[in-house]
Amino acid sequence: MKLTQLLLLTGLTLALTGCPSGGEQPSTDSSHSSSAPTEAPASAASEAPAKTETTSLKGNAEAGKKVFLAKTCTACHAIASLPEAKGAVGPKLDGLSKVAATRVAGQDAETYIKTSIEKPESFLSPGYQNLMTPGLRQQMNDQEYADLVSYLLTL
């Protein structure tokens, strides 16, 4: 019984701190574009769909790259063209704009990317858990957010 409680407590602690569980490495295969999106938990399914921030601000991809670095997205995500981006707990972002445009029927790449930032539990890449920084969108002003989305659309 004590071992079960210890394992439960350890798992909960890891989930709350944003660390991958069990030493298991997530898939690093970036070819998951053909896979169907992972179903959201039943509790998430009963919530209203994610509302993406609509803004008239024009994003700047080069500034968005700086936001990506400043918000430490590199700790979890890998991008071949960005040496600082070596993370492995989140999906690789190479080819993101192509993948994002096909993940959810009726959503374009921009909407998918915004939803992934604002409500990451909505669509999980196969082989990955929801370890996104909670409230990431709220940590950016509107221009930083527009810039980040613009950068991600270049990948």
Secondary structure, DSSP 8 states (H G I E B T S, - for coil): -HHHHHHHHHHHHHHHHT--STT------S-GGGS--B---HHHHTS-------------HHHHHHHHHHTTGGGT-EETTEEEEE--SS---TTHHHHHHHHSTT--HHHHHHHHHH-GGGSB-TT------TTTGGGS-HHHHHHHHHHHTT-
